[in-house]
């Protein structure tokens, strides 16, 4: 990863290391890490039993709004997210600068987590943990589409280049439809959209287009 700027490189390394620790601790069956660091729904704690008879208490904790974004549910999950981070993270970090990029990334992750919590509490009512950097990654995708709208993007399974702005809008529309219809159960579509919303607000703030103005305008 010699060509990646530092924050993106460290985020990639951190995600891979945490996933390796999940595998080492058999986290999907023991909840060794998920008990404390996955994003659990709002509300009272729930007591349950995992394989081996161990009784665990799980529930929402504030720090989970950050830690959940470093955990993943399987090889495909982390490969997809780390590919997205590799593709878009370096470009956005060079545009924003390391400090603002790190702030942007974590704001997107937190807003994505809040969106997921609200959807679960008021609509789906499921008591399952949320993990993954996808919300932050959708924020990076949104930033790429806003800052480099005419750059061409194409999907591996659909090698037709399209402008970034169209790709981002289309992807957001698909996520909204999938979320509303309940398609692809187990995928946090509204967390993805939440990451985009958080990114949009941050970019508009830095452009000076919100009522609350930054001390200096960072973007045009």
N, C-alpha and C positions, 0 to 999 in steps of 0.2 A: 504493500500500500504506500509506496514512496511518493506518489503524486497526489495523494489526498492531503488536504489541510488538516491541522492537528485535531480540532474538535470532532470532525467527522471520523477521523481515524480512531480516536479514543472511544467514541460511541460504538463503532463497529467492534472494537476489541472487548468493550464492556459487555455488549449484548452476547457475543460469542462465549465469553467466560461464564456469564450467568447461565446460559443454556447448558454449557458443559457441566456446571455444578448441579443443575436440575437433573441431568442424566445420571450423574454420579450418585445423587441422593434418591433416585427413582421418584422424582417429585410427583409425577402423575398418579402414582398409587399411594404414596405416603403423605403427600401434601407437606413435605418437610419445609419447603420454601413458600408454597402458595398460601399456607395458613396465615403467614404474617405479611407477605409482600405482593400477592395478587390483589386485584381490586375486587373486593366483595361488596355486595349491595348494601345500601343504607338500611338501617333498622336494627332491631335487637340481634345479638349474637345467636348463632345456631350451634348446637352440640351434635356431633355426628361421629360415626365410627368408620375407620379406614381398614384396609386389608391388614390382617395381623391382630385386629381387635383393639388397636389404639383409639382412644376417645379424644377427639379434638374439639376445641371451640374456635369457630371462625366468625368473622364479622368485619365491618368496615373500620379502617383506621386512616387518619388523614395522610400519612406518608405513602399510602398505597397509590395515591394519585400520581406519584412519581415512579415508585418502584415497579408498578405493574408493566411499565413500558420497557423494562429490561428483561422481561420473562416471555417465553414463547411456548406454544402448545405442541410443537413437533418440528421435524426437520423441514417440511415444506413451508411452515409458517415462518421460521426464522430465515430460510433461504430467500423467500420472496421479499421479506422486509429488508434484509441486509443488501439485497440487490438494489432495491429502491433507494436505500441510504447511499449506496455507492454511486448510483447513477445521478442522483440529484443533490446529495448533501454537499459535495465539494463545490459545485457551481454556486449554490446559495451561500455557503460559508464565505467564499471569495467575494461575493457581492455585498453581504452584510458586514463582514468582519467577524472574527472569532467570538467576541463577547456578545454582540447582538444576535449572532447566529445561535449560540447556545441558549440565550434567553428566548428566542423565537421557537426553537425546538421544544423546550420544556413547557412553554405556554401552550403550544399546540397539543402536547401530550396531556397536560392538565385539563384543558378545555374539553378534549376528547373524552377523558375520564369522567368529567362532570356530566357531559351529555349522556354517556352510557348509564351513569347512576340515575339520572332523572328518568330516562326511558324505562329502565328496569323498575323503578319505584312506582311510576304512575301508569305504565302500560303493560309490560310483559310479566312483571311480578315473579320472574324466575330467580332462584337463588343459586347462581353459578358464578364462579370468578371470571373476571376479564383479564387477559394478559396480552402483551404484544405492543410493538412500537408502531403499529399501523396508523394510529391517530396522528402521531408526529410526522410520519411519512406522508400522509395525505396533506398535512400542512406544508411540507416541502414541495409536493407536487403542485399545490395551489400557488405557492410562491413562484415556481418556475413558470407556470402558465401566465401569471400576472406580469412578471418582470421580463420574460422572454416569449411573448405571445406568438411570434412568427416562427420560432424554432420548430423543427419537425420532430414528431414523436410517432412511433408505431409499435404495435403490440407484436410479440413474437409469433403468436398464432394468427395474426392478421397483419401481414407486412405491407400495409398501406399507409404511407406517411400522411400525417395530418398536422396542422398547426397546433401548437401547445395549448392555446386558449380553447380550441374546439375539443381537444382531447380531455382537458380538465373539466369543462362543462359537461361533456358527455359522460365522463366517469362519475361525476357527482350525481347526475340524473339517474344513472343506473343504480348507484348506491341508495338513493332515495327510494326508488321503486322497490328494490330488494328489501329495504328496511320496512317500508309500509306494508308490503305484501307478506312479510315474514319468510321470504325465500332465503335459502341457505342458512338454516337454523344453526346457531353456534358461531356465526360471524357477526361482529359488532358493527353493523353498518352505520348506526347513528354516532358511534365513536369516530368513525372515519369522517363523517360529515362535520362532527364537532371539531375535529382537528383542522378542517378547512375553514370553519367559521373563526376559530381562534387565530389562524394565520391571516385571514382576510382583515380582521380587526387590527392586528398588529401592523400590517403593511399600510393600511389606511391611516393609522395613527402616525407612523413614521413619515408618511407623505403629508401630514398636516391637514388631513381632510376630515378629522373628527372634531367635535366641540372642544375636547381636551387636546391641547397642542403640545408637541414635544418641545424641549428646550431648543433643539435645532433639528431642522428637517433632514432626515437621513436618506430618503428616497424621493425620486421624482414621480 
